[in-house]
Amino acid sequence: MSIEYHFLLATEINIVEFSSRLDSMDMTWSTHPQHFPNLISKECPYFLMLILDPSDVLRQSYGKSYQIEAPTISCTLDFKRYYHDHRTAMVQIVRTVSFILHNFAGDAVFASINPTYLIRRSGRLLLSKEDNFWNLDPRRLDLIPTPYQWVEKLP
């Protein structure tokens, strides 16, 4: 079973700089050789992270779907190999999301296939009450920067 989460970010930096700045996070990252110019793969003890420079069509589609500025970075966070420790892996994914929110400006989205858990739009951080994601483990919400606003559901 594979569980994937997605993070989108509208930023001025490219995927190489983004990946490099992630290395300053207090986590042991291993960056795989870059075989494609628009894709970087990183791994930590908890999950695999694919960092993609999305096509213009995909950028526009994401922007319209989530009602944000068109994202220039798309990340997939997948912990299928670490599924035996779901709770710890999930906290580490949220910790990574928090690091990105603290260290990179711009509109952002954190979601699974359905639902969307978080959107930062024009500097305003919105958290969804849907699916009770933030309350399943109190450590998740503790990692999210304040202030934020609760909403019933996000696009």
C-alpha contacts under 8 A as a table, 3 or more apart, distances in Angstrom:
res1	aa1	res2	aa2	distance
1	M	80	K	6.16
1	M	83	Y	7.92
2	S	78	D	6.97
2	S	79	F	6.85
2	S	80	K	4.39
2	S	81	R	7.98
2	S	83	Y	7.95
3	I	78	D	5.83
3	I	79	F	6.22
3	I	80	K	5.92
4	E	76	T	6.52
4	E	77	L	5.60
4	E	78	D	4.55
4	E	79	F	7.03
4	E	112	S	6.33
4	E	113	I	7.74
5	Y	76	T	5.80
5	Y	77	L	5.10
5	Y	78	D	6.48
5	Y	110	F	7.27
5	Y	111	A	5.73
5	Y	112	S	4.47
5	Y	113	I	7.29
6	H	74	S	7.24
6	H	75	C	5.57
6	H	76	T	4.68
6	H	77	L	6.12
6	H	109	V	7.68
6	H	110	F	5.70
6	H	111	A	5.24
6	H	112	S	5.86
6	H	113	I	7.99
7	F	74	S	5.93
7	F	75	C	4.98
7	F	76	T	6.52
7	F	77	L	7.84
7	F	97	V	7.58
7	F	108	A	7.10
7	F	109	V	5.43
7	F	110	F	4.56
7	F	111	A	6.56
8	L	71	P	5.84
8	L	72	T	7.61
8	L	73	I	5.74
8	L	74	S	4.62
8	L	75	C	6.24
8	L	108	A	5.28
8	L	109	V	5.02
8	L	110	F	6.72
9	L	71	P	4.88
9	L	72	T	6.12
9	L	73	I	5.18
9	L	74	S	6.59
9	L	106	G	6.45
9	L	107	D	5.83
9	L	108	A	4.47
9	L	109	V	6.77
10	A	69	E	6.27
10	A	70	A	6.05
10	A	71	P	3.84
10	A	72	T	5.02
10	A	73	I	6.52
10	A	105	A	7.91
10	A	106	G	5.08
10	A	107	D	5.27
10	A	108	A	6.44
11	T	14	N	7.95
11	T	71	P	7.06
11	T	72	T	6.11
11	T	73	I	7.37
11	T	104	F	7.32
11	T	105	A	6.62
11	T	106	G	5.51
11	T	107	D	7.79
12	E	72	T	7.73
13	I	17	E	6.18
13	I	18	F	6.55
14	N	17	E	5.53
14	N	18	F	6.18
14	N	53	D	7.64
14	N	72	T	7.73
14	N	73	I	7.58
15	I	18	F	4.87
15	I	19	S	5.96
15	I	38	N	7.52
15	I	39	L	7.68
15	I	40	I	7.36
15	I	51	I	6.67
15	I	52	L	6.90
15	I	53	D	6.39
15	I	73	I	6.64
16	V	19	S	5.17
16	V	20	S	6.14
16	V	40	I	7.61
17	E	20	S	4.98
17	E	21	R	6.12
18	F	21	R	5.24
18	F	22	L	6.29
19	S	22	L	5.12
19	S	23	D	6.68
19	S	40	I	7.57
19	S	51	I	7.64
20	S	23	D	5.31
20	S	24	S	7.47
21	R	24	S	5.54
21	R	25	M	7.58
22	L	25	M	5.44
22	L	100	I	7.85
23	D	26	D	7.84
23	D	27	M	7.55
23	D	28	T	7.87
23	D	29	W	6.48
25	M	99	F	7.14
27	M	44	C	7.08
28	T	44	C	5.65
28	T	45	P	7.18
29	W	42	K	6.39
29	W	43	E	5.55
29	W	44	C	4.70
29	W	45	P	7.87
30	S	42	K	5.53
30	S	43	E	5.09
30	S	44	C	6.23
31	T	40	I	7.54
31	T	41	S	6.00
31	T	42	K	4.34
31	T	43	E	6.40
32	H	40	I	7.20
32	H	41	S	5.47
32	H	42	K	5.94
32	H	43	E	7.77
33	P	40	I	7.76
33	P	41	S	7.72
34	Q	37	P	6.96
34	Q	39	L	6.86
34	Q	40	I	5.67
34	Q	41	S	7.32
35	H	39	L	7.62
36	F	39	L	5.49
36	F	40	I	7.63
37	P	40	I	7.95
38	N	52	L	5.62
38	N	53	D	4.94
38	N	54	P	7.54
39	L	50	L	6.93
39	L	51	I	5.64
39	L	52	L	4.63
39	L	53	D	6.52
40	I	50	L	5.85
40	I	51	I	5.04
40	I	52	L	6.58
41	S	48	L	7.34
41	S	49	M	5.82
41	S	50	L	4.59
41	S	51	I	6.21
42	K	48	L	6.02
42	K	49	M	5.10
42	K	50	L	6.37
42	K	51	I	7.89
43	E	46	Y	7.78
43	E	47	F	6.07
43	E	48	L	4.50
43	E	49	M	5.96
44	C	47	F	5.69
44	C	48	L	6.53
46	Y	79	F	6.51
46	Y	82	Y	6.08
46	Y	88	T	7.65
46	Y	89	A	4.99
46	Y	92	Q	6.90
47	F	77	L	6.47
47	F	78	D	5.50
47	F	79	F	4.31
47	F	80	K	7.61
47	F	81	R	7.43
47	F	82	Y	6.64
47	F	89	A	6.73
47	F	93	I	7.67
48	L	76	T	7.97
48	L	77	L	5.74
48	L	78	D	5.20
48	L	79	F	6.16
49	M	75	C	6.55
49	M	76	T	5.56
49	M	77	L	4.59
49	M	78	D	6.44
50	L	75	C	5.41
50	L	76	T	5.10
50	L	77	L	6.64
51	I	73	I	6.88
51	I	74	S	5.85
51	I	75	C	4.54
51	I	76	T	6.74
52	L	73	I	5.91
52	L	74	S	5.06
52	L	75	C	6.10
53	D	72	T	6.13
53	D	73	I	5.27
53	D	74	S	6.38
54	P	58	L	5.85
54	P	59	R	6.02
54	P	72	T	6.44
54	P	73	I	6.55
54	P	74	S	6.43
55	S	58	L	5.18
55	S	59	R	6.15
56	D	59	R	5.01
56	D	60	Q	6.22
57	V	60	Q	5.29
57	V	61	S	6.17
58	L	61	S	4.96
58	L	62	Y	6.08
59	R	62	Y	5.25
59	R	63	G	6.11
59	R	70	A	5.05
59	R	71	P	5.50
59	R	72	T	6.60
60	Q	63	G	5.07
60	Q	64	K	6.12
60	Q	70	A	5.50
60	Q	71	P	7.95
61	S	64	K	5.25
61	S	65	S	6.03
61	S	70	A	7.89
62	Y	65	S	5.10
62	Y	66	Y	6.02
62	Y	67	Q	7.96
62	Y	68	I	7.84
62	Y	70	A	6.45
62	Y	71	P	6.97
63	G	66	Y	5.51
63	G	67	Q	5.44
63	G	68	I	4.81
63	G	69	E	5.38
63	G	70	A	4.25
63	G	71	P	6.51
64	K	67	Q	5.01
64	K	68	I	6.80
64	K	70	A	7.67
65	S	155	P	6.83
66	Y	109	V	7.65
66	Y	119	I	7.97
66	Y	155	P	5.46
67	Q	155	P	7.73
68	I	71	P	7.78
68	I	107	D	6.08
68	I	108	A	7.55
68	I	121	R	5.92
69	E	107	D	6.10
69	E	121	R	7.85
71	P	74	S	7.11
71	P	107	D	7.39
71	P	108	A	7.48
77	L	93	I	7.28
79	F	82	Y	5.08
79	F	83	Y	6.03
79	F	86	H	7.97
79	F	89	A	6.96
80	K	83	Y	5.18
81	R	84	H	7.98
82	Y	85	D	5.95
82	Y	86	H	6.95
82	Y	89	A	7.09
83	Y	86	H	5.10
83	Y	89	A	7.84
85	D	88	T	5.74
85	D	89	A	6.20
86	H	89	A	5.16
86	H	90	M	5.97
87	R	90	M	5.18
87	R	91	V	6.30
87	R	137	D	7.90
88	T	91	V	5.19
88	T	92	Q	6.30
89	A	92	Q	5.11
89	A	93	I	6.25
90	M	93	I	5.01
90	M	94	V	6.27
91	V	94	V	5.10
91	V	95	R	6.03
91	V	139	R	6.83
91	V	140	R	5.83
92	Q	95	R	4.81
92	Q	96	T	6.17
93	I	96	T	5.08
93	I	97	V	6.30
94	V	97	V	4.89
94	V	98	S	6.07
94	V	140	R	6.14
94	V	143	L	7.07
94	V	144	I	7.90
95	R	98	S	5.01
95	R	99	F	6.19
95	R	140	R	7.66
95	R	143	L	6.12
96	T	99	F	5.01
96	T	100	I	6.28
97	V	100	I	5.14
97	V	101	L	6.20
97	V	110	F	7.56
98	S	101	L	5.03
98	S	102	H	6.14
98	S	143	L	6.11
98	S	144	I	5.54
98	S	145	P	6.84
99	F	102	H	5.17
99	F	103	N	6.05
100	I	103	N	5.16
100	I	104	F	5.55
101	L	104	F	5.70
101	L	105	A	7.04
101	L	108	A	7.87
101	L	145	P	7.60
102	H	105	A	7.78
102	H	145	P	7.23
106	G	120	R	7.65
106	G	121	R	7.70
106	G	122	S	7.23
106	G	123	G	7.13
107	D	119	I	7.40
107	D	120	R	5.09
107	D	121	R	4.91
107	D	122	S	6.21
107	D	123	G	7.00
108	A	118	L	7.92
108	A	119	I	5.58
108	A	120	R	4.92
108	A	121	R	6.83
109	V	116	T	7.50
109	V	117	Y	7.79
109	V	118	L	5.65
109	V	119	I	4.50
109	V	120	R	6.46
110	F	116	T	6.30
110	F	117	Y	5.71
110	F	118	L	5.07
110	F	119	I	6.52
111	A	114	N	6.90
111	A	115	P	6.15
111	A	116	T	4.13
111	A	117	Y	5.21
111	A	118	L	6.81
112	S	115	P	5.86
112	S	116	T	6.24
112	S	117	Y	7.73
113	I	116	T	7.74
115	P	130	E	7.17
115	P	131	D	7.29
115	P	154	L	7.59
116	T	119	I	7.72
116	T	128	S	7.02
116	T	153	K	7.71
116	T	154	L	5.75
116	T	155	P	6.62
117	Y	127	L	5.85
117	Y	128	S	5.14
117	Y	129	K	7.93
117	Y	130	E	7.66
117	Y	133	F	7.17
117	Y	154	L	7.22
118	L	125	L	7.23
118	L	126	L	5.62
118	L	127	L	4.62
118	L	128	S	6.19
118	L	154	L	7.55
119	I	125	L	5.95
119	I	126	L	5.22
119	I	127	L	6.72
119	I	154	L	7.58
120	R	123	G	5.92
120	R	124	R	5.33
120	R	125	L	4.32
120	R	126	L	6.10
121	R	124	R	5.25
121	R	125	L	6.57
121	R	126	L	7.91
124	R	148	Y	7.06
124	R	149	Q	7.98
125	L	147	P	7.17
125	L	148	Y	4.81
125	L	149	Q	6.28
126	L	148	Y	5.67
126	L	149	Q	4.91
126	L	150	W	5.91
126	L	151	V	6.62
127	L	148	Y	6.85
127	L	149	Q	6.10
127	L	150	W	4.98
127	L	151	V	6.09
127	L	154	L	7.87
128	S	150	W	5.92
128	S	151	V	5.10
128	S	152	E	5.65
128	S	153	K	5.18
128	S	154	L	5.98
129	K	132	N	5.57
129	K	133	F	7.36
129	K	134	W	7.56
129	K	150	W	6.55
129	K	151	V	6.08
129	K	152	E	5.04
129	K	153	K	6.39
130	E	133	F	7.20
130	E	152	E	6.02
130	E	153	K	5.62
132	N	135	N	5.53
132	N	136	L	6.31
133	F	136	L	5.55
133	F	137	D	7.87
134	W	137	D	6.66
134	W	138	P	6.99
134	W	140	R	5.97
134	W	141	L	5.52
135	N	138	P	5.65
135	N	140	R	7.66
135	N	141	L	7.20
137	D	140	R	5.84
137	D	141	L	7.77
138	P	141	L	5.68
138	P	142	D	6.47
139	R	142	D	5.08
139	R	143	L	6.55
140	R	143	L	5.52
140	R	144	I	7.09
141	L	144	I	5.40
145	P	148	Y	7.35
151	V	154	L	7.11
